[in-house]
């Protein structure tokens, strides 16, 4: 077992904690209460503030296996090994370790527990220590986490793949260039994921 994987659940829970009192969860590596909502609540209203995706991506593979967020060629291009799948209360998760340094890893969660996609991230922004809008290969995203540990090689990124589904990318790098700029690593992963899913 690698030395980092056992520490991931507690760390990820601290960095991307369950959101406040509105019952919406954030992407974490720990089980969290289900946020199943009625079908009427899954239709976004015109009052929503989160940007829409330009075109919904095919997400069937990643709603059961978060390791499918990257193709083999995309993993190789990012210097990552084959992912290790896990199941969490927020949805399927996968841990990718850097091939050259297993101490550097990326945890990815398909946040199936929420039904309103990126809007749920917007609705809980008051709980975040940092929060910033961005785009990954033209798809809307948000850099956000409950604890700002970016100077220590950790960065959280949510990317919308449909208007109802986001993927949470949590970078945890101890060494190399990624440790000093973890958000750029998260963005590269997000862009590769969009291309893998056909964006």
C-alpha positions in Angstrom: 0.0 0.0 0.0 1.4 3.4 -0.8 2.2 5.8 2.0 -0.2 8.5 0.9 -3.3 6.6 0.1 -4.2 5.8 3.7 -4.1 9.5 4.5 -6.2 10.7 1.6 -9.7 10.3 3.1 -9.0 12.5 6.2 -7.1 15.0 4.1 -9.6 15.3 1.3 -12.4 15.6 3.9 -10.6 18.6 5.4 -9.8 20.2 2.1 -13.2 19.7 0.4 -15.6 19.3 3.3 -19.3 18.7 3.3 -21.0 22.0 2.6 -23.1 23.9 5.1 -26.6 23.5 6.2 -28.3 23.4 2.8 -27.7 19.7 2.6 -25.5 19.8 -0.5 -22.3 17.8 -0.5 -18.9 18.7 -1.9 -16.6 16.3 -3.6 -14.7 14.4 -1.0 -12.9 11.1 -0.5 -15.0 10.3 2.5 -18.6 9.0 2.5 -21.1 11.8 3.0 -24.8 11.8 3.4 -26.7 11.3 0.2 -28.3 14.4 -1.3 -30.8 12.7 -3.4 -33.4 15.2 -4.6 -36.6 15.0 -6.4 -36.6 15.1 -10.2 -38.3 18.5 -10.2 -35.3 19.9 -8.4 -32.8 18.6 -11.0 -34.0 21.1 -13.6 -32.0 24.3 -13.3 -33.9 27.5 -13.2 -33.0 30.8 -15.0 -32.0 32.2 -11.6 -29.1 29.9 -11.4 -25.7 31.6 -11.4 -23.4 28.8 -12.6 -22.5 28.9 -16.4 -23.9 26.1 -18.5 -21.8 23.6 -20.3 -21.3 24.2 -24.1 -22.4 20.6 -24.9 -23.1 17.8 -22.4 -20.4 15.1 -22.5 -20.9 11.3 -22.4 -20.6 10.5 -18.8 -21.9 6.9 -18.6 -18.4 5.5 -18.0 -17.4 7.9 -15.2 -20.6 7.6 -13.2 -19.6 4.0 -12.4 -15.8 4.4 -12.6 -14.0 7.6 -11.9 -10.8 6.1 -13.3 -12.4 6.4 -16.7 -12.0 10.2 -16.6 -8.6 9.7 -18.4 -7.7 7.5 -21.3 -4.5 5.5 -21.2 -2.8 8.0 -23.5 -4.0 11.0 -21.4 -2.6 9.3 -18.3 0.7 8.8 -20.0 0.8 12.4 -21.2 0.3 13.6 -17.7 2.9 11.2 -16.3 0.3 9.3 -14.2 0.0 5.6 -13.5 -3.1 3.6 -13.7 -5.8 4.7 -11.3 -7.0 2.9 -8.2 -10.8 3.0 -8.0 -12.7 3.6 -4.7 -16.3 4.1 -3.7 -17.4 7.1 -1.7 -20.7 8.6 -0.4 -20.3 11.4 -3.0 -19.8 9.1 -6.0 -17.1 6.9 -7.5 -13.6 8.1 -6.9 -10.1 7.3 -8.3 -6.6 7.9 -7.1 -3.9 8.5 -9.8 -0.3 8.6 -8.6 2.5 10.2 -10.6 4.6 7.5 -12.2 7.9 9.1 -11.4 6.9 10.0 -7.8 4.1 8.1 -6.1 4.2 10.7 -3.4 2.4 13.0 -5.8 -1.2 12.0 -6.4 -4.5 13.2 -7.8 -7.9 12.1 -6.4 -10.8 12.4 -8.7 -14.5 12.1 -7.7 -17.5 12.0 -10.0 -19.9 13.9 -7.7 -23.1 11.9 -8.4 -24.5 12.7 -5.0 -25.4 16.2 -6.2 -27.9 16.6 -9.0 -27.4 20.3 -9.9 -23.9 20.1 -11.2 -21.8 23.2 -10.9 -24.7 25.2 -9.4 -24.2 23.2 -6.2 -20.6 24.4 -6.0 -21.8 28.0 -6.5 -24.4 27.6 -3.8 -21.8 26.6 -1.2 -19.1 29.1 -2.1 -19.4 30.8 1.3 -17.9 27.7 2.9 -14.7 27.9 0.8 -11.4 29.4 1.8 -10.7 30.2 -1.9 -13.1 30.2 -4.9 -12.4 31.2 -8.5 -14.2 30.7 -11.8 -12.3 29.1 -14.6 -12.7 26.9 -17.7 -11.1 23.6 -18.7 -11.1 23.2 -22.5 -14.1 25.4 -22.7 -16.1 23.7 -19.9 -16.9 25.8 -16.8 -15.2 25.1 -13.6 -14.3 26.5 -10.2 -11.2 26.3 -8.1 -12.5 25.8 -4.6 -11.7 24.2 -1.2 -12.6 24.7 2.4 -8.9 25.0 3.4 -6.4 27.0 1.3 -3.4 24.7 1.1 -2.3 25.7 -2.3 1.1 26.8 -1.1 1.6 23.2 0.2 0.9 21.5 -3.1 -2.8 21.0 -2.8 -5.5 22.4 -5.1 -9.2 21.6 -5.6 -11.0 22.0 -9.0 -14.6 21.3 -9.9 -15.3 20.9 -13.6 -18.8 20.6 -15.1 -19.2 17.8 -17.6 -23.0 18.3 -17.9 -25.3 20.8 -16.3 -26.2 18.1 -13.7 -22.8 16.6 -13.0 -19.4 17.9 -11.9 -16.1 16.1 -11.4 -13.9 17.1 -8.4 -10.2 17.0 -9.0 -8.0 17.2 -5.9 -4.2 17.5 -6.5 -1.9 16.6 -3.6 1.7 17.0 -4.8 4.7 17.0 -2.4 7.5 17.3 -4.9 8.5 18.8 -8.2 7.0 21.7 -10.1 3.4 20.6 -9.3 4.0 21.1 -5.6 4.6 24.8 -6.2 1.7 25.2 -8.7 -0.8 22.5 -7.9 -3.7 24.3 -9.6 -2.0 24.1 -13.0 -1.8 20.3 -12.5 -5.5 20.2 -11.7 -6.2 22.2 -14.9 -4.1 20.0 -17.1 -6.0 17.0 -15.6 -9.4 18.7 -16.2 -8.5 19.5 -19.9 -7.3 16.0 -20.5 -10.6 14.7 -18.9 -12.7 16.8 -21.2 -10.8 15.5 -24.3 -11.1 11.9 -23.0 -14.9 12.3 -22.7 -15.2 13.7 -26.2 -15.2 17.5 -25.6 
